Amino acid sequence: MISDISPLLIPIMALLTPIVGIIAWTVIKVTRLNLLHETIRHLSASGQTIPPELLAEVVGRK
């Protein structure tokens, strides 16, 4: 049974591997940006100054 589907399984896995990588990279990027925005929002709400490096990180990634 496994020998019947193995010719199809290898190309499918070869195509899915980069797709999963792209999705994982996108999820990590979006999560990181959300955390940066949340940090800036929290600093702003508490009246603290926002470091220019933090703002540059958010602006430079868009």
PDB file with one MODEL, atoms N, CA, C and O in Angstrom:
MODEL        1
ATOM      1  N   MET A   1       0.825  -1.196   0.000  1.00  0.00           N
ATOM      2  CA  MET A   1       0.000   0.000   0.000  1.00  0.00           C
ATOM      3  C   MET A   1       0.869   1.260   0.000  1.00  0.00           C
ATOM      4  O   MET A   1       0.614   2.182  -0.775  1.00  0.00           O
ATOM      5  N   ILE A   2       1.873   1.308   0.844  1.00  0.00           N
ATOM      6  CA  ILE A   2       2.731   2.497   0.900  1.00  0.00           C
ATOM      7  C   ILE A   2       3.540   2.628  -0.381  1.00  0.00           C
ATOM      8  O   ILE A   2       3.863   3.739  -0.801  1.00  0.00           O
ATOM      9  N   SER A   3       3.867   1.511  -1.001  1.00  0.00           N
ATOM     10  CA  SER A   3       4.628   1.575  -2.251  1.00  0.00           C
ATOM     11  C   SER A   3       3.769   2.130  -3.388  1.00  0.00           C
ATOM     12  O   SER A   3       4.299   2.622  -4.383  1.00  0.00           O
ATOM     13  N   ASP A   4       2.451   2.052  -3.243  1.00  0.00           N
ATOM     14  CA  ASP A   4       1.565   2.606  -4.267  1.00  0.00           C
ATOM     15  C   ASP A   4       1.522   4.132  -4.225  1.00  0.00           C
ATOM     16  O   ASP A   4       1.404   4.775  -5.268  1.00  0.00           O
ATOM     17  N   ILE A   5       1.614   4.712  -3.040  1.00  0.00           N
ATOM     18  CA  ILE A   5       1.506   6.166  -2.932  1.00  0.00           C
ATOM     19  C   ILE A   5       2.855   6.874  -2.848  1.00  0.00           C
ATOM     20  O   ILE A   5       2.911   8.100  -2.944  1.00  0.00           O
ATOM     21  N   SER A   6       3.941   6.125  -2.672  1.00  0.00           N
ATOM     22  CA  SER A   6       5.252   6.763  -2.538  1.00  0.00           C
ATOM     23  C   SER A   6       5.675   7.560  -3.767  1.00  0.00           C
ATOM     24  O   SER A   6       6.334   8.586  -3.595  1.00  0.00           O
ATOM     25  N   PRO A   7       5.342   7.160  -5.001  1.00  0.00           N
ATOM     26  CA  PRO A   7       5.705   8.010  -6.141  1.00  0.00           C
ATOM     27  C   PRO A   7       5.003   9.372  -6.117  1.00  0.00           C
ATOM     28  O   PRO A   7       5.527  10.349  -6.652  1.00  0.00           O
ATOM     29  N   LEU A   8       3.845   9.435  -5.510  1.00  0.00           N
ATOM     30  CA  LEU A   8       3.142  10.711  -5.398  1.00  0.00           C
ATOM     31  C   LEU A   8       3.568  11.479  -4.156  1.00  0.00           C
ATOM     32  O   LEU A   8       3.548  12.710  -4.147  1.00  0.00           O
ATOM     33  N   LEU A   9       3.948  10.770  -3.124  1.00  0.00           N
ATOM     34  CA  LEU A   9       4.265  11.395  -1.850  1.00  0.00           C
ATOM     35  C   LEU A   9       5.531  12.256  -1.921  1.00  0.00           C
ATOM     36  O   LEU A   9       5.583  13.322  -1.308  1.00  0.00           O
ATOM     37  N   ILE A  10       6.516  11.821  -2.633  1.00  0.00           N
ATOM     38  CA  ILE A  10       7.785  12.562  -2.717  1.00  0.00           C
ATOM     39  C   ILE A  10       7.599  13.915  -3.415  1.00  0.00           C
ATOM     40  O   ILE A  10       8.071  14.914  -2.874  1.00  0.00           O
ATOM     41  N   PRO A  11       6.953  14.013  -4.565  1.00  0.00           N
ATOM     42  CA  PRO A  11       6.746  15.342  -5.173  1.00  0.00           C
ATOM     43  C   PRO A  11       5.842  16.239  -4.334  1.00  0.00           C
ATOM     44  O   PRO A  11       6.049  17.451  -4.272  1.00  0.00           O
ATOM     45  N   ILE A  12       4.854  15.652  -3.697  1.00  0.00           N
ATOM     46  CA  ILE A  12       3.970  16.460  -2.847  1.00  0.00           C
ATOM     47  C   ILE A  12       4.759  17.048  -1.683  1.00  0.00           C
ATOM     48  O   ILE A  12       4.607  18.229  -1.369  1.00  0.00           O
ATOM     49  N   MET A  13       5.595  16.244  -1.045  1.00  0.00           N
ATOM     50  CA  MET A  13       6.417  16.736   0.058  1.00  0.00           C
ATOM     51  C   MET A  13       7.414  17.786  -0.437  1.00  0.00           C
ATOM     52  O   MET A  13       7.686  18.761   0.263  1.00  0.00           O
ATOM     53  N   ALA A  14       7.952  17.592  -1.624  1.00  0.00           N
ATOM     54  CA  ALA A  14       8.908  18.552  -2.185  1.00  0.00           C
ATOM     55  C   ALA A  14       8.243  19.897  -2.448  1.00  0.00           C
ATOM     56  O   ALA A  14       8.887  20.938  -2.311  1.00  0.00           O
ATOM     57  N   LEU A  15       6.981  19.894  -2.819  1.00  0.00           N
ATOM     58  CA  LEU A  15       6.254  21.142  -3.052  1.00  0.00           C
ATOM     59  C   LEU A  15       5.758  21.769  -1.748  1.00  0.00           C
ATOM     60  O   LEU A  15       5.699  22.994  -1.639  1.00  0.00           O
ATOM     61  N   LEU A  16       5.408  20.961  -0.779  1.00  0.00           N
ATOM     62  CA  LEU A  16       4.876  21.486   0.470  1.00  0.00           C
ATOM     63  C   LEU A  16       5.955  22.068   1.385  1.00  0.00           C
ATOM     64  O   LEU A  16       5.667  22.970   2.171  1.00  0.00           O
ATOM     65  N   THR A  17       7.162  21.579   1.300  1.00  0.00           N
ATOM     66  CA  THR A  17       8.229  22.050   2.192  1.00  0.00           C
ATOM     67  C   THR A  17       8.489  23.549   2.051  1.00  0.00           C
ATOM     68  O   THR A  17       8.526  24.239   3.069  1.00  0.00           O
ATOM     69  N   PRO A  18       8.672  24.087   0.846  1.00  0.00           N
ATOM     70  CA  PRO A  18       8.872  25.544   0.748  1.00  0.00           C
ATOM     71  C   PRO A  18       7.628  26.337   1.153  1.00  0.00           C
ATOM     72  O   PRO A  18       7.737  27.424   1.719  1.00  0.00           O
ATOM     73  N   ILE A  19       6.466  25.799   0.865  1.00  0.00           N
ATOM     74  CA  ILE A  19       5.228  26.489   1.234  1.00  0.00           C
ATOM     75  C   ILE A  19       5.125  26.612   2.751  1.00  0.00           C
ATOM     76  O   ILE A  19       4.770  27.672   3.266  1.00  0.00           O
ATOM     77  N   VAL A  20       5.430  25.547   3.456  1.00  0.00           N
ATOM     78  CA  VAL A  20       5.395  25.576   4.919  1.00  0.00           C
ATOM     79  C   VAL A  20       6.447  26.553   5.442  1.00  0.00           C
ATOM     80  O   VAL A  20       6.196  27.262   6.417  1.00  0.00           O
ATOM     81  N   GLY A  21       7.601  26.599   4.820  1.00  0.00           N
ATOM     82  CA  GLY A  21       8.639  27.537   5.227  1.00  0.00           C
ATOM     83  C   GLY A  21       8.212  28.986   5.065  1.00  0.00           C
ATOM     84  O   GLY A  21       8.459  29.812   5.943  1.00  0.00           O
ATOM     85  N   ILE A  22       7.575  29.295   3.946  1.00  0.00           N
ATOM     86  CA  ILE A  22       7.098  30.658   3.694  1.00  0.00           C
ATOM     87  C   ILE A  22       6.018  31.037   4.698  1.00  0.00           C
ATOM     88  O   ILE A  22       6.017  32.152   5.220  1.00  0.00           O
ATOM     89  N   ILE A  23       5.105  30.121   4.968  1.00  0.00           N
ATOM     90  CA  ILE A  23       4.042  30.397   5.939  1.00  0.00           C
ATOM     91  C   ILE A  23       4.631  30.611   7.329  1.00  0.00           C
ATOM     92  O   ILE A  23       4.210  31.522   8.041  1.00  0.00           O
ATOM     93  N   ALA A  24       5.595  29.788   7.723  1.00  0.00           N
ATOM     94  CA  ALA A  24       6.215  29.931   9.043  1.00  0.00           C
ATOM     95  C   ALA A  24       6.948  31.272   9.145  1.00  0.00           C
ATOM     96  O   ALA A  24       6.852  31.952  10.167  1.00  0.00           O
ATOM     97  N   TRP A  25       7.677  31.656   8.096  1.00  0.00           N
ATOM     98  CA  TRP A  25       8.392  32.936   8.101  1.00  0.00           C
ATOM     99  C   TRP A  25       7.417  34.103   8.225  1.00  0.00           C
ATOM    100  O   TRP A  25       7.680  35.054   8.962  1.00  0.00           O
ATOM    101  N   THR A  26       6.297  34.038   7.511  1.00  0.00           N
ATOM    102  CA  THR A  26       5.297  35.098   7.561  1.00  0.00           C
ATOM    103  C   THR A  26       4.670  35.193   8.945  1.00  0.00           C
ATOM    104  O   THR A  26       4.473  36.293   9.461  1.00  0.00           O
ATOM    105  N   VAL A  27       4.358  34.059   9.547  1.00  0.00           N
ATOM    106  CA  VAL A  27       3.767  34.063  10.885  1.00  0.00           C
ATOM    107  C   VAL A  27       4.737  34.669  11.892  1.00  0.00           C
ATOM    108  O   VAL A  27       4.324  35.447  12.752  1.00  0.00           O
ATOM    109  N   ILE A  28       6.005  34.327  11.798  1.00  0.00           N
ATOM    110  CA  ILE A  28       7.005  34.875  12.714  1.00  0.00           C
ATOM    111  C   ILE A  28       7.136  36.391  12.517  1.00  0.00           C
ATOM    112  O   ILE A  28       7.229  37.135  13.492  1.00  0.00           O
ATOM    113  N   LYS A  29       7.144  36.840  11.280  1.00  0.00           N
ATOM    114  CA  LYS A  29       7.266  38.266  10.993  1.00  0.00           C
ATOM    115  C   LYS A  29       6.066  39.038  11.535  1.00  0.00           C
ATOM    116  O   LYS A  29       6.238  40.086  12.159  1.00  0.00           O
ATOM    117  N   VAL A  30       4.865  38.538  11.308  1.00  0.00           N
ATOM    118  CA  VAL A  30       3.660  39.207  11.784  1.00  0.00           C
ATOM    119  C   VAL A  30       3.619  39.221  13.306  1.00  0.00           C
ATOM    120  O   VAL A  30       3.249  40.231  13.905  1.00  0.00           O
ATOM    121  N   THR A  31       3.990  38.119  13.934  1.00  0.00           N
ATOM    122  CA  THR A  31       4.011  38.050  15.391  1.00  0.00           C
ATOM    123  C   THR A  31       5.006  39.049  15.967  1.00  0.00           C
ATOM    124  O   THR A  31       4.712  39.731  16.948  1.00  0.00           O
ATOM    125  N   ARG A  32       6.175  39.132  15.358  1.00  0.00           N
ATOM    126  CA  ARG A  32       7.198  40.074  15.836  1.00  0.00           C
ATOM    127  C   ARG A  32       6.721  41.510  15.698  1.00  0.00           C
ATOM    128  O   ARG A  32       6.908  42.310  16.614  1.00  0.00           O
ATOM    129  N   LEU A  33       6.108  41.850  14.568  1.00  0.00           N
ATOM    130  CA  LEU A  33       5.587  43.204  14.389  1.00  0.00           C
ATOM    131  C   LEU A  33       4.474  43.513  15.389  1.00  0.00           C
ATOM    132  O   LEU A  33       4.404  44.624  15.915  1.00  0.00           O
ATOM    133  N   ASN A  34       3.614  42.547  15.649  1.00  0.00           N
ATOM    134  CA  ASN A  34       2.559  42.756  16.636  1.00  0.00           C
ATOM    135  C   ASN A  34       3.136  42.998  18.027  1.00  0.00           C
ATOM    136  O   ASN A  34       2.634  43.840  18.770  1.00  0.00           O
ATOM    137  N   LEU A  35       4.184  42.265  18.380  1.00  0.00           N
ATOM    138  CA  LEU A  35       4.821  42.475  19.680  1.00  0.00           C
ATOM    139  C   LEU A  35       5.478  43.856  19.750  1.00  0.00           C
ATOM    140  O   LEU A  35       5.423  44.515  20.788  1.00  0.00           O
ATOM    141  N   LEU A  36       6.092  44.292  18.663  1.00  0.00           N
ATOM    142  CA  LEU A  36       6.681  45.628  18.639  1.00  0.00           C
ATOM    143  C   LEU A  36       5.616  46.708  18.792  1.00  0.00           C
ATOM    144  O   LEU A  36       5.810  47.666  19.540  1.00  0.00           O
ATOM    145  N   HIS A  37       4.505  46.565  18.099  1.00  0.00           N
ATOM    146  CA  HIS A  37       3.419  47.531  18.205  1.00  0.00           C
ATOM    147  C   HIS A  37       2.840  47.543  19.618  1.00  0.00           C
ATOM    148  O   HIS A  37       2.544  48.605  20.166  1.00  0.00           O
ATOM    149  N   GLU A  38       2.683  46.376  20.195  1.00  0.00           N
ATOM    150  CA  GLU A  38       2.159  46.288  21.557  1.00  0.00           C
ATOM    151  C   GLU A  38       3.111  46.949  22.552  1.00  0.00           C
ATOM    152  O   GLU A  38       2.664  47.613  23.488  1.00  0.00           O
ATOM    153  N   THR A  39       4.412  46.775  22.359  1.00  0.00           N
ATOM    154  CA  THR A  39       5.397  47.403  23.234  1.00  0.00           C
ATOM    155  C   THR A  39       5.339  48.919  23.109  1.00  0.00           C
ATOM    156  O   THR A  39       5.367  49.628  24.115  1.00  0.00           O
ATOM    157  N   ILE A  40       5.260  49.413  21.889  1.00  0.00           N
ATOM    158  CA  ILE A  40       5.174  50.863  21.674  1.00  0.00           C
ATOM    159  C   ILE A  40       3.894  51.410  22.280  1.00  0.00           C
ATOM    160  O   ILE A  40       3.904  52.474  22.897  1.00  0.00           O
ATOM    161  N   ARG A  41       2.802  50.698  22.110  1.00  0.00           N
ATOM    162  CA  ARG A  41       1.524  51.142  22.683  1.00  0.00           C
ATOM    163  C   ARG A  41       1.599  51.196  24.204  1.00  0.00           C
ATOM    164  O   ARG A  41       1.103  52.136  24.825  1.00  0.00           O
ATOM    165  N   HIS A  42       2.222  50.185  24.796  1.00  0.00           N
ATOM    166  CA  HIS A  42       2.347  50.132  26.250  1.00  0.00           C
ATOM    167  C   HIS A  42       3.245  51.271  26.761  1.00  0.00           C
ATOM    168  O   HIS A  42       2.922  51.913  27.760  1.00  0.00           O
ATOM    169  N   LEU A  43       4.363  51.517  26.080  1.00  0.00           N
ATOM    170  CA  LEU A  43       5.236  52.617  26.473  1.00  0.00           C
ATOM    171  C   LEU A  43       4.528  53.959  26.350  1.00  0.00           C
ATOM    172  O   LEU A  43       4.667  54.824  27.214  1.00  0.00           O
ATOM    173  N   SER A  44       3.780  54.126  25.286  1.00  0.00           N
ATOM    174  CA  SER A  44       3.055  55.375  25.063  1.00  0.00           C
ATOM    175  C   SER A  44       1.960  55.573  26.117  1.00  0.00           C
ATOM    176  O   SER A  44       1.774  56.682  26.617  1.00  0.00           O
ATOM    177  N   ALA A  45       1.249  54.519  26.450  1.00  0.00           N
ATOM    178  CA  ALA A  45       0.172  54.623  27.437  1.00  0.00           C
ATOM    179  C   ALA A  45       0.705  54.929  28.834  1.00  0.00           C
ATOM    180  O   ALA A  45       0.032  55.585  29.629  1.00  0.00           O
ATOM    181  N   SER A  46       1.905  54.457  29.130  1.00  0.00           N
ATOM    182  CA  SER A  46       2.469  54.700  30.454  1.00  0.00           C
ATOM    183  C   SER A  46       3.255  56.009  30.503  1.00  0.00           C
ATOM    184  O   SER A  46       3.782  56.361  31.559  1.00  0.00           O
ATOM    185  N   GLY A  47       3.350  56.739  29.390  1.00  0.00           N
ATOM    186  CA  GLY A  47       3.999  58.039  29.372  1.00  0.00           C
ATOM    187  C   GLY A  47       5.506  57.986  29.229  1.00  0.00           C
ATOM    188  O   GLY A  47       6.175  59.006  29.396  1.00  0.00           O
ATOM    189  N   GLN A  48       6.044  56.845  28.929  1.00  0.00           N
ATOM    190  CA  GLN A  48       7.492  56.731  28.762  1.00  0.00           C
ATOM    191  C   GLN A  48       7.885  57.129  27.347  1.00  0.00           C
ATOM    192  O   GLN A  48       7.078  57.080  26.419  1.00  0.00           O
ATOM    193  N   THR A  49       9.126  57.518  27.208  1.00  0.00           N
ATOM    194  CA  THR A  49       9.600  57.863  25.865  1.00  0.00           C
ATOM    195  C   THR A  49       9.846  56.577  25.071  1.00  0.00           C
ATOM    196  O   THR A  49      10.263  55.553  25.612  1.00  0.00           O
ATOM    197  N   ILE A  50       9.580  56.672  23.804  1.00  0.00           N
ATOM    198  CA  ILE A  50       9.772  55.524  22.918  1.00  0.00           C
ATOM    199  C   ILE A  50      11.154  55.653  22.283  1.00  0.00           C
ATOM    200  O   ILE A  50      11.442  56.659  21.634  1.00  0.00           O
ATOM    201  N   PRO A  51      12.002  54.659  22.460  1.00  0.00           N
ATOM    202  CA  PRO A  51      13.349  54.738  21.866  1.00  0.00           C
ATOM    203  C   PRO A  51      13.281  54.835  20.343  1.00  0.00           C
ATOM    204  O   PRO A  51      12.481  54.142  19.715  1.00  0.00           O
ATOM    205  N   PRO A  52      14.110  55.686  19.747  1.00  0.00           N
ATOM    206  CA  PRO A  52      14.098  55.819  18.282  1.00  0.00           C
ATOM    207  C   PRO A  52      14.428  54.507  17.565  1.00  0.00           C
ATOM    208  O   PRO A  52      13.951  54.264  16.456  1.00  0.00           O
ATOM    209  N   GLU A  53      15.240  53.671  18.198  1.00  0.00           N
ATOM    210  CA  GLU A  53      15.583  52.384  17.579  1.00  0.00           C
ATOM    211  C   GLU A  53      14.345  51.499  17.425  1.00  0.00           C
ATOM    212  O   GLU A  53      14.204  50.767  16.445  1.00  0.00           O
ATOM    213  N   LEU A  54      13.450  51.586  18.419  1.00  0.00           N
ATOM    214  CA  LEU A  54      12.230  50.784  18.368  1.00  0.00           C
ATOM    215  C   LEU A  54      11.311  51.279  17.255  1.00  0.00           C
ATOM    216  O   LEU A  54      10.725  50.483  16.521  1.00  0.00           O
ATOM    217  N   LEU A  55      11.191  52.592  17.136  1.00  0.00           N
ATOM    218  CA  LEU A  55      10.381  53.142  16.050  1.00  0.00           C
ATOM    219  C   LEU A  55      10.991  52.840  14.685  1.00  0.00           C
ATOM    220  O   LEU A  55      10.274  52.542  13.729  1.00  0.00           O
ATOM    221  N   ALA A  56      12.287  52.915  14.600  1.00  0.00           N
ATOM    222  CA  ALA A  56      12.958  52.617  13.333  1.00  0.00           C
ATOM    223  C   ALA A  56      12.744  51.173  12.937  1.00  0.00           C
ATOM    224  O   ALA A  56      12.623  50.862  11.752  1.00  0.00           O
ATOM    225  N   GLU A  57      12.696  50.283  13.923  1.00  0.00           N
ATOM    226  CA  GLU A  57      12.465  48.867  13.652  1.00  0.00           C
ATOM    227  C   GLU A  57      11.083  48.646  13.040  1.00  0.00           C
ATOM    228  O   GLU A  57      10.929  47.859  12.105  1.00  0.00           O
ATOM    229  N   VAL A  58      10.094  49.336  13.567  1.00  0.00           N
ATOM    230  CA  VAL A  58       8.727  49.165  13.058  1.00  0.00           C
ATOM    231  C   VAL A  58       8.596  49.814  11.672  1.00  0.00           C
ATOM    232  O   VAL A  58       8.042  49.208  10.755  1.00  0.00           O
ATOM    233  N   VAL A  59       9.094  51.016  11.522  1.00  0.00           N
ATOM    234  CA  VAL A  59       8.970  51.727  10.254  1.00  0.00           C
ATOM    235  C   VAL A  59       9.787  51.047   9.166  1.00  0.00           C
ATOM    236  O   VAL A  59       9.342  50.964   8.021  1.00  0.00           O
ATOM    237  N   GLY A  60      10.965  50.564   9.503  1.00  0.00           N
ATOM    238  CA  GLY A  60      11.826  49.939   8.508  1.00  0.00           C
ATOM    239  C   GLY A  60      11.351  48.588   8.026  1.00  0.00           C
ATOM    240  O   GLY A  60      11.805  48.127   6.978  1.00  0.00           O
ATOM    241  N   ARG A  61      10.454  47.931   8.745  1.00  0.00           N
ATOM    242  CA  ARG A  61      10.002  46.591   8.371  1.00  0.00           C
ATOM    243  C   ARG A  61       8.779  46.593   7.484  1.00  0.00           C
ATOM    244  O   ARG A  61       8.399  45.539   6.974  1.00  0.00           O
ATOM    245  N   LYS A  62       8.151  47.727   7.279  1.00  0.00           N
ATOM    246  CA  LYS A  62       6.920  47.743   6.477  1.00  0.00           C
ATOM    247  C   LYS A  62       7.187  47.770   5.022  1.00  0.00           C
ATOM    248  O   LYS A  62       6.250  47.785   4.224  1.00  0.00           O
TER     249      LYS A  62
ENDMDL
END
